[in-house]
Amino acid sequence: MAETTYTYSISADIISDKCAPDRLAQEVADSAIVTALEDVAVGGPPNAPDPDRLDVVFKAALSAGDKTLLDGDTADPAGGIIGNHSGEPLLEATSVQLVTQNETEMVPVLTDPDHRLIAAMESAAGAEATKATHNFCDPCTWFQQSVREEDETLTDSGDGLRFNSTHENWIDMYHGRILDDSTWRNPQWCPQAPAHKYEVIVEVDGVEKTMQDPDNRIDGDDMVVDEDYYVDYENGDIVFREDQSGNTVTATYSRASTDDGASIWKLYPNAGYVLSVVSAEMQFTTDVGLKDTIFRKVGIPDVPTPGDFYEVAAPSYYMTMQQAIEEAIRNSTKVPAIDETSARGSKEYQQIEFRYSRRSAIAASTGAQIWVGLARDKVLTGGRLTVTFHFVVDEE
């Protein structure tokens, strides 16, 4: 059997007006054509070059059915495989050396016809998540080390409206002081949330009363008829809409601890998971005053004995803002104040970024945690300073 050549015009017969011999050969091989393909050539013979010429060479003449599959028995344009050919070249498989934290290996990759690496942006394996610390300028946000007070009897300040507790700095999980405050107080979405959910419960003569709606409170609106009180979190007071003189007022609430370590915020995975930190940022209002040293530690609490903290990595201490700025990989431009006079707005901000080329992986089974806190638990001055962690969570 003699080789048989079928010749076409790329511009006239191929709808895409281009031809990639490697892809066309693959398309023929993947089709139902029975006769074996010998070659696909573009450009004509050496003695008569023609860039528009396409020769498809088979080891023998095609049957009528194979010919129909190849070109649809039509021309200008052709049908079948020839007419519908995309003209896009196949990607080329090759290998590159991949160096990871623990080993070096050869991995397959794809390149285009010019041997450029074909890459696609993909999310890291696992679920991506973000958590931010409490505000180190505001002890009413220091929730993780907070103390729960149950059914404390409050004292009338003298006007029948404001009742005082024995503790200041109640934890406020209602008015947007903490990122994801609604999540932190909901065990359904946050397994680390306590059963009490940081709720404030106020009773008058044993009857629970209704707190002012947080949206109304943050806007400074007066209480309406179905709202009984609001909380003065800083002073630890309850302020009623109506006179409660002579009544017994009790409150259940969470407050910032006064013990050592009150300012510590902890990041750790839920049981059965491993948490890998990708990057972190420190953001702060430009009026912040660093009245204490900020620290970041990675270790295992209560090892080797209760109260100890076994560090598994070198800690970071920021006695001055210059130290934090110098360690950061990037300093952002300032974020201007937004509606600064409103409780919903913000002061002028600065943000600095810390990125980790080797992710800090923390497995729940090890008990390891990341701690961020203030060395002496001294509240920073100014509007706000928090640290945000971006991480990926996988099953162990």
C-alpha positions in Angstrom: 0.0 0.0 0.0 1.4 3.4 -1.0 1.4 6.5 1.1 -1.4 8.9 0.2 -1.2 12.7 0.7 -4.3 14.9 1.1 -3.5 18.6 0.6 -5.4 21.6 1.9 -5.3 25.4 2.0 -4.9 26.6 5.6 -6.6 29.9 4.9 -9.4 28.4 2.8 -10.2 25.1 4.4 -9.5 25.6 8.1 -12.1 27.9 9.7 -9.6 29.1 12.3 -7.2 30.2 9.5 -4.2 28.5 11.3 -2.7 25.1 11.8 -0.8 23.4 14.6 0.6 20.1 13.2 1.0 18.5 16.6 -2.6 19.1 17.6 -3.9 18.1 14.2 -2.0 14.9 14.3 -3.4 14.3 17.8 -6.9 15.0 16.6 -6.6 12.5 13.7 -5.1 9.9 16.1 -8.0 10.4 18.5 -10.7 10.1 15.8 -12.4 7.0 14.3 -10.2 7.1 11.2 -8.8 3.6 10.7 -5.9 4.2 8.3 -2.7 5.1 10.1 -1.3 8.6 9.9 2.2 9.1 8.6 2.8 12.8 8.8 1.3 16.3 9.1 3.3 19.0 7.3 2.9 22.7 6.8 4.8 24.8 4.2 5.0 22.7 1.1 8.0 20.9 -0.3 11.5 22.5 -0.3 11.5 23.1 -4.0 8.1 24.9 -3.9 7.6 26.4 -0.4 4.0 27.6 0.4 3.1 28.7 4.0 -0.6 28.2 3.2 -0.2 24.6 2.3 -1.1 21.7 4.6 -0.3 18.1 3.7 -1.8 15.3 5.7 0.0 12.0 4.8 -1.5 8.6 5.5 0.1 5.2 5.1 -2.6 4.2 2.6 -5.5 5.8 0.8 -8.5 6.6 3.0 -11.7 4.7 2.7 -14.8 6.8 1.9 -15.8 6.9 5.5 -12.3 7.9 6.8 -12.2 10.7 4.1 -15.5 12.0 5.3 -14.2 12.1 8.9 -11.1 13.9 7.8 -12.6 16.8 5.7 -16.3 16.2 5.4 -15.9 15.7 1.6 -16.1 19.5 1.3 -13.6 22.3 0.6 -13.3 26.1 1.1 -13.9 25.5 3.9 -13.5 21.9 4.6 -15.6 20.0 7.1 -14.6 17.3 9.6 -11.4 17.4 11.5 -9.7 19.7 9.0 -12.4 22.4 9.0 -12.9 22.4 12.8 -9.2 22.3 13.7 -8.4 25.0 16.3 -4.9 25.7 15.2 -3.8 26.0 18.8 -0.5 24.1 19.5 -0.4 21.3 22.2 1.2 22.2 25.5 4.5 20.5 26.1 5.1 18.4 29.1 8.5 18.8 30.8 9.9 18.7 34.3 11.4 21.3 36.7 13.2 21.0 40.0 11.0 21.9 42.9 12.8 22.7 46.1 10.6 22.5 49.2 11.3 23.0 52.9 12.2 19.3 53.4 13.2 17.9 50.0 14.1 18.5 46.3 12.2 16.7 43.6 11.4 16.8 39.9 7.8 17.6 39.1 6.0 17.6 35.7 4.9 21.0 34.3 3.5 22.2 31.0 5.2 24.7 28.6 4.0 26.4 25.5 5.8 25.9 22.1 8.3 28.6 23.1 9.1 26.6 26.2 7.6 29.1 28.5 6.1 27.7 31.7 2.3 27.5 31.8 1.2 28.5 35.2 -2.2 29.0 36.9 -3.0 30.8 40.1 -4.7 28.3 42.5 -5.8 28.6 46.1 -3.6 26.8 48.6 -4.9 23.4 49.7 -7.2 23.6 52.7 -9.6 26.2 53.9 -8.3 29.8 54.0 -9.2 31.8 57.1 -8.4 35.1 58.9 -8.4 36.0 62.5 -7.5 39.3 64.3 -6.5 39.9 67.8 -8.4 42.1 70.2 -7.5 45.8 70.4 -4.5 46.3 72.6 -5.8 49.9 73.2 -9.1 48.7 74.6 -9.4 46.2 77.5 -13.1 45.9 76.8 -12.0 43.7 73.9 -9.6 41.4 75.8 -12.1 38.5 75.7 -9.9 35.4 75.6 -8.6 35.8 79.2 -11.8 37.4 80.5 -13.5 36.5 83.8 -17.2 35.6 83.9 -19.2 37.2 86.7 -22.6 35.6 87.5 -25.7 37.4 89.0 -23.8 40.2 90.6 -26.0 42.6 92.5 -25.5 46.2 91.2 -25.6 49.3 93.3 -27.9 52.3 92.5 -25.7 55.3 91.8 -28.4 57.5 93.3 -30.6 58.4 90.4 -32.4 55.1 89.9 -31.1 54.9 86.3 -27.4 54.1 86.5 -26.4 51.0 88.4 -22.7 50.3 89.2 -20.9 47.0 89.3 -17.6 46.3 91.2 -15.7 45.8 87.9 -14.8 48.0 85.0 -13.9 46.9 81.4 -16.8 44.6 80.6 -16.3 42.6 77.4 -18.2 44.2 74.5 -19.0 41.6 71.8 -21.9 43.6 70.3 -20.7 46.9 68.8 -18.0 46.0 66.3 -14.9 46.5 68.5 -13.5 43.1 67.5 -13.3 41.5 64.0 -16.0 38.8 63.7 -17.4 39.5 67.2 -20.6 37.8 66.3 -18.6 34.6 65.3 -16.5 34.6 68.5 -19.7 34.4 70.5 -21.4 31.7 68.5 -20.3 28.1 69.2 -22.0 27.0 66.0 -19.4 28.8 63.9 -16.6 29.0 66.4 -16.0 25.8 68.4 -13.6 27.9 70.7 -16.5 30.1 71.8 -17.5 29.6 75.4 -21.0 28.4 76.3 -21.9 31.8 77.8 -21.1 33.5 74.5 -19.9 36.7 76.3 -23.6 37.7 76.7 -24.7 40.4 79.1 -27.8 39.4 81.1 -29.5 42.0 83.2 -32.4 41.2 85.5 -34.7 43.4 87.7 -36.3 41.6 90.5 -35.6 38.3 88.7 -37.1 39.4 85.4 -34.7 39.6 82.4 -34.6 43.0 80.7 -33.8 43.9 77.1 -30.6 45.6 76.0 -30.7 48.5 73.6 -30.3 47.3 70.0 -26.5 47.6 69.2 -27.3 49.4 65.9 -29.2 52.1 67.8 -26.6 52.3 70.6 -23.6 52.7 68.3 -25.5 55.6 66.5 -26.1 57.3 69.9 -29.9 57.0 69.5 -32.2 57.3 72.6 -33.7 54.1 73.9 -37.2 53.3 72.7 -40.1 51.7 74.5 -39.0 48.1 74.0 -35.4 48.8 75.1 -34.7 48.7 78.8 -31.0 49.5 79.2 -27.6 50.0 77.6 -24.2 49.0 79.0 -21.4 51.4 79.8 -18.7 48.8 79.2 -15.7 50.9 80.3 -17.1 51.8 83.7 -19.0 48.6 84.2 -22.4 50.3 84.6 -26.0 49.6 83.5 -28.1 52.6 82.5 -31.8 52.1 82.4 -34.5 54.0 80.4 -36.9 54.0 83.3 -36.3 54.6 87.1 -35.5 51.3 88.9 -35.2 52.9 92.4 -35.8 50.3 95.1 -35.5 47.3 92.7 -32.9 44.6 92.8 -30.7 44.7 89.7 -28.4 41.9 88.9 -26.0 41.4 86.0 -24.1 38.5 84.4 -21.2 39.5 82.2 -17.6 38.9 81.2 -14.9 41.4 82.1 -11.2 41.9 81.3 -9.0 40.0 83.7 -6.8 41.8 86.2 -4.4 38.9 86.5 -1.0 38.6 84.8 -1.5 37.6 81.1 -4.8 39.5 80.8 -3.8 40.9 77.4 -2.8 37.6 75.8 -4.6 36.6 72.6 -4.2 33.0 71.4 -4.4 31.4 67.9 -4.7 27.7 67.6 -6.5 25.1 65.5 -9.6 23.2 66.4 -9.2 19.5 67.4 -8.2 17.3 64.5 -6.8 20.2 62.4 -3.5 21.8 61.5 -3.2 25.6 61.0 -0.5 27.1 58.7 0.1 30.8 58.9 0.8 32.5 55.5 1.1 36.1 56.5 0.2 38.6 59.2 -0.3 42.4 59.5 -0.1 44.8 62.3 -2.5 47.7 61.9 -2.7 50.7 64.2 -4.1 54.2 64.3 -1.5 56.9 63.9 -2.2 58.2 67.4 -1.2 54.9 69.1 1.2 55.1 72.1 3.3 52.0 72.8 3.2 52.0 76.6 4.3 48.3 76.8 6.2 45.7 74.8 4.3 43.7 72.3 5.3 40.0 72.1 4.6 37.1 69.8 5.4 33.6 70.9 4.9 30.1 69.5 4.9 27.2 71.9 3.0 24.7 74.0 1.3 26.0 77.2 1.6 24.1 80.5 4.7 22.3 79.5 6.7 21.0 81.2 4.6 22.0 84.2 1.3 23.9 84.6 1.8 27.6 84.0 4.9 27.2 81.9 5.1 27.9 78.1 7.5 25.7 76.2 8.6 27.8 73.2 9.2 25.9 69.9 10.4 29.0 68.0 12.2 32.2 68.7 9.8 34.8 70.1 9.5 38.3 68.8 9.4 41.4 71.0 8.5 44.9 69.9 9.6 47.4 72.5 9.4 50.2 70.0 7.3 50.7 66.8 10.6 51.0 64.9 11.4 47.4 65.7 8.0 46.2 64.2 8.4 48.4 61.1 12.0 47.2 60.5 11.0 43.5 60.7 8.0 44.0 58.4 8.3 43.0 54.7 6.2 45.9 53.6 4.7 49.1 54.9 1.4 50.2 53.4 0.5 53.8 52.8 -1.7 55.4 55.4 -5.4 54.7 55.3 -7.1 58.0 55.8 -9.6 58.7 58.5 -13.1 57.6 57.5 -16.1 59.4 59.2 -13.8 59.9 62.1 -16.4 61.6 64.4 -18.8 58.6 64.0 -18.6 55.4 66.1 -18.9 53.5 62.9 -15.9 55.3 61.3 -12.2 55.1 61.9 -9.2 57.2 62.6 -6.2 57.4 60.3 -4.5 54.0 60.0 -1.1 52.6 59.2 -0.6 48.9 58.3 2.7 46.8 58.1 2.9 43.3 56.7 4.8 40.2 57.8 5.1 37.4 55.3 6.4 33.9 56.0 8.2 32.0 53.2 8.0 28.9 55.5 4.6 28.6 56.9 4.3 28.3 60.7 2.3 25.0 61.0 0.5 24.3 64.2 -1.2 20.9 64.7 -3.9 20.5 67.3 -2.4 17.2 68.4 0.7 18.9 69.6 -1.1 21.5 71.7 1.0 24.3 70.2 -0.4 27.9 70.1 0.6 31.4 68.9 0.4 34.0 71.6 0.3 37.8 71.1 0.2 40.0 74.1 1.6 42.9 76.2 4.5 42.1 78.5 3.0 43.9 81.5 -0.6 44.1 80.3 -0.5 47.9 80.2 -3.2 49.2 77.9 -1.8 51.1 74.9 -2.9 54.6 74.4 -4.6 55.8 71.2 -7.4 54.4 69.1 -6.4 50.9 68.0 -3.7 48.4 67.5 -4.5 44.8 66.3 -2.6 42.0 64.6 -4.3 40.0 61.8 -3.3 36.4 60.8 -4.0 34.9 57.4 -3.8 31.1 57.5 -4.8 27.8 55.9 -6.5 25.0 57.8 -6.2 21.3 56.9 -7.2 18.1 58.6 -4.3 16.4 60.4 
